[in-house]
Amino acid sequence: MSETDRLYRFLFEGLGIRGNLVHLDASWRAVQSTHPYPQPVRDLLGEALAAVTLLSATLKIEGSLILQAQGSGPLRTLVAQANQASQVRGLARWEGEVPSEGPLSARFGSGHLALSIAQRDGTPYQGIVPLDGPDLTAAIERYFRDSEQLPTRLWLSANASRAAGLLIQHLPSQPLLAEDWERIAILAATLTTHELTEQRAADLLYRLFNEETVRLFEPEPIAFRCGCSRQRIEDTLKLLGADEVDAILAEEGAVEVTCEFCNRRYRLDVIDAKQLFTGQPRHDPSPSQH
């Protein structure tokens, strides 16, 4: 079986500790294809995408998990999303040159990191922590330490061809001995960037944890999917209101909206736009443009 675009779940038998390992390949390149990200932005976005995929796999929800970092520095926004169907998407916004090294404050300035759970039939949940520390891993681990009180460790890496990550976490439903957690964390911390991005999953887990009893489950495929649609665009325009849409029509002659996640362009001419507010049957819509 191919090891590209796969999520691997594993369990330390009898220890109350679970783990996830992810490799994003074609899905990661699809995210990159939408915008010409400079290397420092690209790598952070890849790490965020790997992280949100790992974290979403720990939740039992019908919906999605969104990781969003916002700051006042050159890297303004980082958004990564994964849903229960193992579909991912992400984007970043920046201004000027983003440093390739240094703490998060050098790249984001002052800001915050938010993890949001958007459920299909439930109240949204969001947790926020300051965006500080040496890297994205430290900020996410701080979130779980401060907001969830759930022992969690992450290792992330990304380059042009692959985004990868490893997670270990206490199983909330089982007891955890401090010495077990410390031992597994020390073993995991011997992981190298090359191993994380290049080594096969089974080989990697054996190298790290060969003296532990580890159960590795069947891998799950990961895919890029934006989720935008004409209906969602129309719903957004309705929220703007008829006056705002009329003003756009008067100035531009049509309403054009481009999805930031996939670059798909939606165009509504005067008739399309007017019918959003009349309740009349619509004619065939103008096709989306790529």
C-alpha positions in Angstrom: 0.0 0.0 0.0 1.2 3.5 -0.8 2.3 5.5 2.2 1.5 8.9 0.7 -1.3 11.0 2.2 -2.0 8.7 5.1 -2.9 9.0 8.8 -1.7 6.2 11.1 -3.2 5.7 14.5 -1.4 3.6 17.1 -1.8 2.7 20.7 0.6 1.8 23.6 -1.0 -1.2 25.1 -1.8 -0.9 28.8 -0.2 2.6 29.2 -3.2 4.9 28.5 -1.3 6.6 25.7 -2.3 6.9 22.0 -0.5 8.3 19.0 -1.0 9.5 15.5 1.4 9.8 12.6 0.6 11.7 9.4 2.2 12.1 5.9 0.6 14.7 3.6 1.9 14.6 0.0 -0.5 15.3 -2.9 -2.9 17.0 -0.5 -0.1 19.3 0.7 1.0 20.1 -2.8 -2.6 20.9 -3.7 -2.7 23.5 -0.9 0.6 25.0 -2.2 -0.7 25.2 -5.7 -3.3 27.9 -4.9 -0.7 30.5 -3.8 3.0 31.2 -4.3 4.1 30.9 -0.7 7.6 31.8 0.2 9.6 29.1 1.9 9.2 30.3 5.6 5.4 30.7 5.1 5.1 27.4 3.2 6.8 25.4 5.9 4.8 26.9 8.7 1.5 26.3 6.8 2.6 22.7 6.2 3.3 22.2 9.9 -0.1 23.7 10.7 -1.8 21.4 8.3 0.0 18.3 9.7 -0.9 19.4 13.2 -4.6 19.9 12.6 -4.8 16.6 10.8 -3.2 14.8 13.8 -5.5 16.7 16.3 -8.7 16.1 14.4 -8.1 12.4 14.5 -8.3 12.5 18.3 -11.8 13.9 18.2 -15.1 12.1 17.7 -17.1 14.8 16.0 -19.3 15.3 12.9 -17.6 18.5 11.7 -14.2 20.0 11.5 -11.2 21.2 13.5 -9.7 24.6 12.6 -6.3 25.9 13.7 -5.9 29.6 13.2 -2.9 31.8 14.1 -3.2 35.5 13.8 -0.6 38.2 14.5 0.5 41.7 13.9 3.9 40.8 12.3 4.8 39.9 8.7 2.9 36.6 8.9 -0.6 37.8 9.5 -2.8 34.7 9.3 -2.4 31.0 9.2 -5.4 28.8 8.8 -5.5 25.0 8.6 -8.7 22.8 8.7 -9.4 19.1 8.8 -12.8 17.3 9.0 -14.1 13.9 10.1 -13.8 12.7 6.5 -10.0 13.2 6.5 -10.2 16.1 4.1 -7.8 19.1 4.6 -7.4 22.6 3.4 -5.3 25.6 4.5 -4.1 29.1 3.6 -1.7 31.8 4.8 -1.5 35.6 4.4 1.7 37.6 4.9 3.1 41.0 4.2 6.8 41.6 3.4 9.6 39.3 4.3 8.9 36.5 6.8 12.0 35.3 8.7 12.8 31.7 8.3 14.2 31.3 11.8 13.6 32.7 15.2 10.6 32.4 17.7 7.0 32.8 16.7 7.1 36.5 17.7 9.7 37.2 15.0 7.3 35.9 12.4 3.8 36.6 13.8 4.5 39.6 16.1 2.0 39.7 18.9 -1.0 37.4 18.3 -2.9 34.4 19.4 -3.5 30.8 18.4 -7.1 29.5 18.3 -8.3 25.9 18.0 -12.0 25.8 17.0 -14.3 22.8 16.7 -17.2 23.4 14.2 -19.8 20.7 14.6 -22.6 20.1 12.1 -25.2 19.9 14.8 -23.8 21.5 17.9 -22.4 24.6 19.5 -19.0 25.7 18.2 -16.2 25.5 20.6 -13.0 27.6 20.6 -9.9 27.7 22.8 -7.3 30.5 22.5 -3.7 30.9 23.8 -1.0 33.5 23.2 1.0 33.0 20.1 4.5 32.8 21.6 7.3 30.3 22.1 10.0 28.9 19.9 7.7 27.3 17.3 4.2 26.2 16.4 4.6 22.9 18.2 5.3 24.7 21.5 2.2 26.9 21.1 -0.1 23.9 20.4 1.3 22.0 23.3 0.7 25.0 25.6 -2.9 25.1 24.4 -3.4 21.5 25.5 -1.6 22.1 28.8 -3.5 25.2 29.7 -6.9 24.8 28.1 -7.4 21.0 28.1 -5.1 19.8 30.9 -4.4 16.8 28.5 -0.7 15.7 28.2 0.1 16.1 24.5 3.4 16.2 22.6 3.9 17.0 18.9 6.7 16.9 16.3 6.1 18.7 13.0 8.0 19.2 9.8 7.3 20.4 6.3 9.1 20.9 3.0 7.9 21.4 -0.6 6.9 17.8 -1.1 5.7 16.6 2.3 4.2 17.8 5.5 4.4 15.3 8.4 3.7 15.1 12.1 3.8 12.8 15.1 1.5 13.1 18.1 1.4 11.3 21.4 -1.4 12.0 23.9 -2.9 10.7 27.1 -6.1 8.7 26.5 -8.6 10.6 28.7 -10.6 7.5 29.5 -7.6 5.6 31.0 -5.2 6.2 33.9 -1.7 7.5 33.2 1.5 6.9 35.2 3.9 9.8 35.1 6.9 7.5 34.5 5.2 5.9 31.5 4.4 9.3 29.9 8.0 10.5 30.6 9.5 7.4 29.0 7.4 7.5 25.9 8.0 11.3 25.5 11.8 10.8 25.8 11.8 8.0 23.2 9.6 10.1 20.8 12.0 13.1 21.3 14.8 11.2 19.6 12.9 11.6 16.3 14.8 13.4 13.6 13.3 15.6 10.9 14.6 13.3 8.2 12.9 10.3 9.8 9.6 12.1 10.2 9.5 13.2 6.6 11.2 10.2 4.9 10.8 7.0 6.8 8.0 4.5 6.5 5.5 4.5 9.3 6.1 1.0 10.6 9.8 1.4 10.4 9.7 4.8 12.2 7.5 3.5 15.1 9.7 0.4 15.5 12.9 2.6 15.6 11.3 4.8 18.3 9.3 2.4 20.4 10.7 -1.2 19.7 10.8 -1.9 23.5 7.1 -1.0 23.9 4.0 -2.9 22.9 2.6 -0.8 20.1 -0.6 -1.6 18.2 -0.6 0.0 14.7 -4.0 0.3 13.0 -4.8 0.4 9.3 -3.9 3.7 7.8 -6.6 6.2 6.6 -6.3 8.2 3.4 -6.1 12.0 3.5 -7.2 14.3 0.7 -7.4 18.0 -0.1 -10.9 19.3 -0.5 -11.9 23.0 -0.4 -15.6 22.7 0.4 -16.5 26.0 -1.2 -19.7 26.1 -3.4 -21.9 28.5 -5.2 -24.6 28.1 -2.6 -22.2 29.2 0.2 -21.2 32.2 -1.8 -24.8 33.1 -2.3 -25.5 32.7 1.4 -22.6 35.0 2.2 -24.0 37.7 -0.2 -27.4 37.4 1.4 -25.8 38.3 4.7 -24.2 41.4 3.1 -27.7 42.6 2.2 -29.3 43.9 -1.0 -27.9 47.4 -0.6 -24.3 46.3 -0.4 -24.7 43.9 -3.3 -26.4 46.6 -5.4 -23.5 48.9 -4.7 -21.1 46.3 -6.0 -23.2 45.7 -9.1 -23.3 49.5 -9.8 -19.5 49.7 -9.6 -18.4 46.4 -11.2 -21.4 45.3 -13.2 -21.2 41.8 -11.6 -20.2 40.2 -8.3 -17.1 38.1 -8.5 -15.8 36.1 -5.5 -12.6 34.1 -5.4 -12.2 31.3 -2.9 -8.9 31.9 -1.0 -8.5 28.2 -0.3 -8.7 26.9 -3.9 -8.7 30.0 -6.2 -12.1 29.0 -7.7 -13.9 32.1 -9.0 -17.6 32.5 -8.7 -19.4 35.2 -10.8 -22.9 36.4 -10.4 -24.3 38.8 -13.0 -27.0 41.3 -12.3 -29.8 38.8 -12.7 -28.1 36.2 -10.6 -27.5 38.7 -7.8 -30.9 40.3 -7.9 -32.7 37.0 -7.6 -30.9 36.3 -4.3 -33.3 38.8 -2.7 -36.5 38.3 -4.7 -37.3 34.6 -4.1 -38.0 34.2 -7.8 -37.0 31.0 -9.6 -33.4 31.4 -10.8 -32.2 30.9 -14.4 -29.2 28.6 -14.9 -26.3 30.3 -13.0 -23.1 31.5 -14.6 -20.5 28.8 -14.3 -17.7 29.2 -11.8 -14.4 30.1 -13.3 -10.9 28.7 -12.6 
